[in-house]
Amino acid sequence: MRTNTNKGFTLIELLIVVAIIGIVSAIAVPGLLRARMFVNEAWAVGSMRAINSSQSTYAARCGSGFYAPTLVSLGMAPTVGGGDGFIGTDLNTDPSV
């Protein structure tokens, strides 16, 4: 008497698993893209708030009531009183912004 010693998955079982993975990924990917877009928008709003606050501080301290002409000038330390720049280096590295 011979017993069946084949241990493994059939092609149908593998196709079902692939289909389930495809369905789950089709449901999950749009949600992940929306979450990423929300994070990018929140980061942009935070950056704009930081720039607005920095511009106000610049105008009050060393701009004689005027705003800084570029983000690079906001990143430089004030000539009077020393200290750090008004914004971080992550916001003032590109002068074309």
N, C-alpha and C positions, 0 to 999 in steps of 0.2 A: 504494500500500500504506500503510495507516494503522497506526501503532504505538500501543500503549497508553501514554499519558502520565500516567495517574492514579497519583499517588504519595501514599500515605497508608495509614492503618490501616483495616481492615474492622471492622465492628461486632463480629464474633465475636472478633477479636483484642483489641479493647478490653474486651470482657466477660471474657475469660480473664485479662487483666491485673488487672482489678478483683477477680475472684474470688481470684486469688493474693494480692493485697494484703489482702483480707479474711481469708484463712486465716492469713497471717503475723501480722496484728494480733490475731486471736483467740488465737494461741499466745503472743504477747508480752505482752499487757495483763495477764493474771493474774500473770505473773512480776514485772512492774513494780509491781503493787499489793502483792505480798508483800514486795518489796524496800523499798517506802515504809513499810509497816507495821513492818518490822524496824528501819528507821532511827528511826522515831518511838518505838519501844519502847526502843531504845538511848539515845536522847536523854532519855527519861523516867528511865531507870535512872541515867544520869549526873547528872541534876538532883537526884534523890533522894540520891545519894551526896554531892553538893556541899552540900545542905541538912543532911544528917546531920553532915558534918564541920564545917560552920559552927555548928551547934547545940552540938556538943561544945566547940568553941573558945570560943563565947560563954559557955557555962556555966562553963568553967574561968577565963576572964579577967574577966568583969564580971557574970556572972549569979548569983554566990554559989552555984553548984551547980545553978541552975535554968535551964531552957531559955528561949529567947526566946518571947514570946507570939505574935508575928506575924512574917511574912517581912519586913515593912517595918522592924521593929526590928532584924532581922539585917542589913539593908542600911545602917543608920546607923553612923556612926563611933563608936567607944567614947569615953566621956567622959574616961576616964583614959588617957593615953598617946597620944591622937590616932590618926591613921592612917585607913585606909579602912574601909569596912564589912566585915562577915564574908562576905557574898555579893555577887555582881555585880548590876548594875541590871536585867539581863534576868530575874532570878528574883524580885525584890522589888517590881516595879512594880504588881502587882495585890494590894491589901490583902485581898481576899476569899478568896484562896487559903489 
